[in-house]
């Protein structure tokens, strides 16, 4: 089985920063650390309301991070212009609603093929790989192929939220079928949303999936695993002052 790539989503580092509208923690710093730690790509979602990642973050990360940059964004003219200016390696088109806490489902490519095809064409003409974040449904996968996307990222939220073994197996089967169908249509296959240290392995075992994008669970783990060292360092500093 081929090696699977890991995209580390740093949005929640920016969420912590924006809670106080301050300068720390800096998602640019986080991106560099993740890059040095072996992340295959840095993923970040520049939302229309700028609730976490800011334009400055995207520009600086594009300059200083040497691995692949994957920009998640809504299918709007503003975001297309930003992508064409910054030139990330990959753009992932996602649905976006102002009131949602996090992305709630896949992009409805089937219902807006003409619009999505136009955006895909503009991005690809600039040499940017285009990925569509979709639910693991046959019709959406086929629509993604029809609009000229390079890849699809299968939404794993239903799998992540499954309440029992039967539901887990059902959603896992959906992902396997969808991944196989996407590969047969010539699409690269990625997956993400709600994946954690506890549930990621069965998804990573799906042969057709080349890349996983994971953010919240990694950042949450980093907050707790790094807390001990952070407290010790602060204790050292205040004691040195005496």
C-alpha positions as CSV (number, residue, x, y, z in Angstrom):
1,X,0.0,0.0,0.0
2,X,1.3,3.5,-0.9
3,X,2.2,6.1,1.7
4,X,-0.6,8.4,2.7
5,X,0.1,12.2,3.0
6,X,-0.9,14.3,6.0
7,X,-2.2,17.8,5.7
8,X,-2.2,19.6,9.0
9,X,-5.0,22.2,9.3
10,X,-3.8,25.1,11.5
11,X,-7.1,27.0,11.6
12,X,-7.7,26.4,15.3
13,X,-4.3,27.9,16.2
14,X,-5.7,31.1,14.7
15,X,-9.0,30.6,16.6
16,X,-7.2,30.8,19.9
17,X,-5.4,33.9,18.8
18,X,-8.6,35.6,17.6
19,X,-10.3,34.9,20.9
20,X,-8.2,37.8,22.3
21,X,-7.5,39.6,19.0
22,X,-3.8,39.4,19.9
23,X,-0.7,38.2,18.2
24,X,-0.3,34.7,19.8
25,X,-0.4,31.9,19.1
26,X,0.8,32.7,15.6
27,X,-0.5,30.3,13.0
28,X,2.5,31.1,10.8
29,X,4.8,29.8,13.6
30,X,2.5,26.7,13.9
31,X,2.7,26.1,10.2
32,X,6.5,26.1,10.3
33,X,6.6,23.7,13.3
34,X,4.2,21.4,11.6
35,X,6.2,21.5,8.4
36,X,9.4,20.7,10.3
37,X,7.7,17.9,12.1
38,X,6.9,16.1,8.9
39,X,3.5,17.4,7.7
40,X,3.2,16.9,4.0
41,X,1.1,20.0,3.6
42,X,-0.3,22.9,5.5
43,X,-4.0,23.4,5.2
44,X,-5.8,26.6,6.1
45,X,-9.3,28.0,5.5
46,X,-9.5,31.7,4.8
47,X,-13.2,32.3,5.6
48,X,-15.2,35.2,4.2
49,X,-15.8,36.6,7.7
50,X,-12.1,36.1,8.7
51,X,-13.1,34.4,11.9
52,X,-9.7,32.8,12.3
53,X,-7.1,32.8,9.5
54,X,-6.3,36.2,8.2
55,X,-5.0,37.4,4.8
56,X,-1.7,38.1,6.4
57,X,-1.4,34.5,7.7
58,X,-1.9,33.1,4.2
59,X,0.6,35.4,2.6
60,X,3.3,34.7,5.1
61,X,2.8,31.0,5.2
62,X,3.0,30.9,1.4
63,X,6.4,32.6,1.7
64,X,8.0,30.6,4.6
65,X,6.6,27.1,4.4
66,X,8.4,24.8,2.0
67,X,5.9,22.0,1.8
68,X,2.6,22.1,-0.1
69,X,0.0,24.8,0.8
70,X,-3.7,23.8,0.6
71,X,-6.1,26.8,0.7
72,X,-9.6,25.9,1.7
73,X,-12.1,28.6,0.5
74,X,-15.6,29.3,-0.6
75,X,-16.4,29.5,-4.3
76,X,-16.6,33.3,-4.5
77,X,-15.0,35.9,-6.7
78,X,-13.2,37.5,-3.8
79,X,-11.5,34.2,-2.8
80,X,-10.7,33.3,-6.4
81,X,-8.8,36.6,-6.7
82,X,-6.9,36.0,-3.5
83,X,-6.0,32.5,-4.6
84,X,-4.8,33.8,-8.0
85,X,-2.7,36.4,-6.2
86,X,-1.1,34.2,-3.5
87,X,-0.9,31.0,-5.7
88,X,-1.1,28.2,-3.2
89,X,-0.2,24.8,-4.5
90,X,-3.8,23.6,-4.1
91,X,-7.2,25.1,-3.5
92,X,-10.0,23.1,-1.9
93,X,-13.4,24.5,-2.6
94,X,-15.7,24.1,0.4
95,X,-19.3,25.3,1.2
96,X,-19.4,28.1,3.7
97,X,-22.2,29.5,6.0
98,X,-21.6,32.5,8.3
99,X,-23.5,30.9,11.2
100,X,-21.8,27.5,11.2
101,X,-19.2,26.5,13.8
102,X,-17.4,24.4,11.3
103,X,-18.0,23.1,7.8
104,X,-21.3,21.1,8.0
105,X,-21.2,19.1,4.8
106,X,-19.8,18.8,1.3
107,X,-20.0,21.2,-1.6
108,X,-23.1,20.7,-3.8
109,X,-21.2,20.5,-7.1
110,X,-24.1,18.8,-8.9
111,X,-26.4,21.7,-8.1
112,X,-24.0,24.4,-9.3
113,X,-21.9,22.8,-12.0
114,X,-21.7,25.8,-14.3
115,X,-20.4,28.1,-11.6
116,X,-17.9,25.5,-10.1
117,X,-16.6,24.7,-13.6
118,X,-15.9,28.3,-14.2
119,X,-13.9,28.6,-11.0
120,X,-12.1,25.3,-11.5
121,X,-11.0,26.5,-15.0
122,X,-9.7,29.9,-13.7
123,X,-7.7,28.2,-10.9
124,X,-6.3,25.4,-13.1
125,X,-5.2,27.9,-15.7
126,X,-3.0,29.5,-13.1
127,X,-1.4,26.1,-12.4
128,X,-3.2,25.5,-9.1
129,X,-4.5,22.0,-8.3
130,X,-8.2,22.1,-7.6
131,X,-9.8,19.8,-5.0
132,X,-13.6,19.7,-4.2
133,X,-14.7,18.9,-0.7
134,X,-17.8,16.7,-1.2
135,X,-20.0,14.2,0.5
136,X,-19.2,10.6,-0.4
137,X,-22.0,10.4,-2.9
138,X,-21.8,9.0,-6.5
139,X,-23.6,11.9,-8.1
140,X,-21.3,14.5,-6.5
141,X,-18.2,12.6,-7.4
142,X,-19.4,12.4,-11.0
143,X,-20.2,16.1,-11.0
144,X,-16.7,16.8,-9.7
145,X,-15.2,14.9,-12.6
146,X,-17.4,16.7,-15.1
147,X,-16.4,20.2,-13.9
148,X,-12.7,19.3,-14.4
149,X,-11.5,19.0,-10.7
150,X,-8.2,17.3,-10.1
151,X,-9.3,15.7,-6.8
152,X,-12.1,15.2,-4.4
153,X,-11.9,15.3,-0.6
154,X,-14.4,13.0,0.9
155,X,-16.3,14.5,3.8
156,X,-15.8,12.1,6.8
157,X,-18.0,14.0,9.2
158,X,-20.8,11.4,9.2
159,X,-18.3,8.6,9.8
160,X,-16.7,10.7,12.7
161,X,-20.1,11.3,14.2
162,X,-21.4,7.8,14.0
163,X,-22.9,6.6,17.3
164,X,-22.4,2.8,17.2
165,X,-20.5,0.1,15.4
166,X,-23.3,-0.4,12.8
167,X,-23.3,3.2,11.9
168,X,-19.5,3.3,11.8
169,X,-19.4,0.4,9.4
170,X,-22.1,1.9,7.2
171,X,-20.3,5.2,6.9
172,X,-16.9,3.5,6.4
173,X,-18.5,1.4,3.6
174,X,-19.8,4.6,2.0
175,X,-16.3,6.1,2.0
176,X,-14.8,3.0,0.5
177,X,-17.3,2.9,-2.3
178,X,-16.9,6.6,-3.0
179,X,-13.1,6.4,-3.0
180,X,-13.1,3.6,-5.5
181,X,-15.6,5.4,-7.8
182,X,-13.6,8.6,-7.7
183,X,-10.4,6.8,-8.5
184,X,-12.1,5.0,-11.4
185,X,-13.1,8.4,-12.8
186,X,-9.4,9.6,-12.7
187,X,-9.7,11.8,-9.6
188,X,-7.2,12.0,-6.8
189,X,-8.9,11.0,-3.6
190,X,-8.4,12.8,-0.2
191,X,-10.5,12.7,3.0
192,X,-11.1,14.8,6.0
193,X,-13.3,16.3,8.7
194,X,-13.7,15.1,12.3
195,X,-10.9,12.7,12.1
196,X,-9.1,12.0,15.4
197,X,-6.4,9.9,16.9
198,X,-9.0,7.3,17.7
199,X,-10.9,7.0,14.5
200,X,-8.4,7.8,11.7
201,X,-6.9,4.4,11.2
202,X,-9.8,2.7,9.3
203,X,-10.0,5.7,6.9
204,X,-6.3,5.7,6.4
205,X,-6.5,2.0,5.4
206,X,-8.7,2.8,2.4
207,X,-6.3,2.2,-0.4
208,X,-7.5,4.9,-2.8
209,X,-7.1,7.7,-0.3
210,X,-3.9,9.6,-0.9
211,X,-4.2,12.4,1.6
212,X,-5.9,13.2,4.9
213,X,-6.5,16.7,6.2
214,X,-6.7,16.9,10.0
215,X,-6.8,20.0,12.2
216,X,-8.8,20.2,15.4
217,X,-7.6,16.9,16.9
218,X,-4.0,17.7,16.3
219,X,-4.3,21.2,17.7
220,X,-6.3,19.9,20.7
221,X,-3.6,17.3,21.4
222,X,-0.9,19.9,21.1
223,X,-2.5,22.2,23.6
224,X,-2.5,19.4,26.2
225,X,0.7,17.6,25.4
226,X,2.6,20.9,25.3
227,X,1.0,22.4,28.5
228,X,3.4,20.8,31.0
229,X,6.5,22.3,29.2
230,X,4.8,25.6,29.0
231,X,4.0,25.7,32.7
232,X,7.6,24.7,33.6
233,X,9.0,27.4,31.4
234,X,6.8,30.1,32.9
235,X,7.6,28.9,36.4
236,X,11.3,29.1,35.6
237,X,11.0,32.7,34.3
238,X,9.1,34.0,37.3
239,X,11.5,32.3,39.7
240,X,14.5,33.8,37.9
241,X,13.0,37.2,38.5
242,X,13.4,36.7,42.2
